[in-house]
Amino acid sequence: MSSIDVGRVCVKLTGRESGNRCVIVDVVDRNYVVVTGPRELTGVRRRRVNMSHLRPLDERLEISRNASDEEILQLLR
């Protein structure tokens, strides 16, 4: 399994955003991370998410902690 770190691309498993890709922008603690889509591209808005609701992928973006949606949007396009 992929490690959970800033920049890791994941797929949301639950909720109305399930099936959409997102990027971890901050690690809150061992159970929660902050993710973003950004919304214009994937439909995932910036929010705190339980780790059990994510499936990490092998893909990783080189971003800094709390990177803006604009930075992430440029890397995902």
N, C-alpha and C positions, 0 to 999 in steps of 0.2 A: 504494500500500500504506500501511496505517496505521503510524504511528510506534510504536516500542516504548518505553513509558513506564509509570510506576506508575499503576495504575488502568485500564489498557487491558484490555478483555474479549477473550478469545481462545477458540479451540476447540482441544482437544488432538487431534493427528492420529495418535498412535501409543500403544501400550500398552493396558492393560486399561481405562484411562479415556478411550480415543479416542472422539471424538464429543461429549464433555462440555464445557460451558463452564467457564472459569476466569478469574480476575482476576490480573494481575501486581501483586505487592505489593512487590517489590524487584528491582532490576537488579544482578546480580552482576558481570558483565563483558559484552563484546560478544557472547558465545556463550550465556550462561546467565542465566536469571531465576528468581525464586522466585514460584510461583503458589499460589493456594488456590481452593477451590470456593465456599463451604465445603462440606465433605463431606455435611452433612445435606441440602443442597439439590441439589447437582450430582454428588456422588460423587467429587469431586477433593479429595484431601487436600493440605495445605501441603507443598510440595517444590520442590527445584531442578530445572529443566527446561531442556533444550537448546532454543534458539530455533528450530531446524529442525523441532522436533516440535510447533510451535504455528502456528495461522493467526490472526493478529490481525483483529478485527472493527472496524467504525467506532465502536462503542459504547465509551464511557469513563466510569468512575466517578470522582467527586471524592473521593479518599481520600489519606491521608498514607502515607508510606513505612512498611512493616511494620504496616499496619492489622490489627486483630484480625479473626478470623472473624466475630465477632458484629456488628461494624460493617459488614462486607461483606454479611452475611446480611440486615441491615436494608435496605440499598440495593437488593439484588437482588429482594426480595419485592415 
